[in-house]
Structure formats: structure tokens, C-alpha cells
Amino acid sequence: MAHTLSANKRIRQSEARRARNKSDKSKMKTSIKKYMGALATGDVQAAEMALRASISTIYSVAGKGVIHKNQAARRASRMAKKLNALKTSK
């Protein structure tokens, strides 16, 4: 248990940030799952729309510092790569 006012404040701030980060990360994961679902159906147009939405969400989360910018770029790149593989296979 914290003894000083400043330590108690840091605990409150950390909890608020953790909750916000958890929410943002969950939102990002959900958008990625929607994209993967669209990709699995083989519908290229739906997958493209879901990809745009997912990449937007990923970069907004990275901008807030929840994930690293390089991780955001890597995720976006891999997702686009999967869509391109689907397009070439059709």
C-alpha cells in the first residue's frame, strides 16, 4: 500500500491508463479478427474494406503509444501481404 499522496495518485493514474490501453488493444484485436474472417470467406472486396479499417485502428492505437510503431507497421504489412496472396490466387 502506498504511503504518500503522490504514490496514491500514480496508482490511480496507472489504473486509468491500463484500462484505456486494454480497451484500445481489444478494439484493435477485434478489427483484426473481422479482417481475418473476411479473408477466410474469400470475398476480396469485403477483405479490402476490413483491411482499411483494421490498419486505421492499428495506427491509431500505435499513435497513442499502446503498441510500438514498428509493431503497427509489421502487423499492417503482414495483413496486406495476406490480402495480396488472396488476390493473386484468384
FENPEKA-V540530 format. One record per pair of residues at least 6 apart in sequence whose ideal C-beta (glycine too) atoms are under 6 Angstrom apart, sorted by the first residue. I is the first residue (numbers start at 1). GAP is how many residues later the second one is. Records with the same first field share a line. If there is no record, write none. Layout:
BEGIN
I->GAP / GAP
END
This chain:
BEGIN
2->6 / 9
21->45
24->37 / 42
25->41
28->29 / 30 / 33
31->22 / 23 / 26
32->22
34->16
35->15 / 16 / 19
38->8 / 9 / 12
39->8
47->36
51->28 / 32
55->21
58->14 / 17 / 18
59->13
61->6
62->7 / 10
END
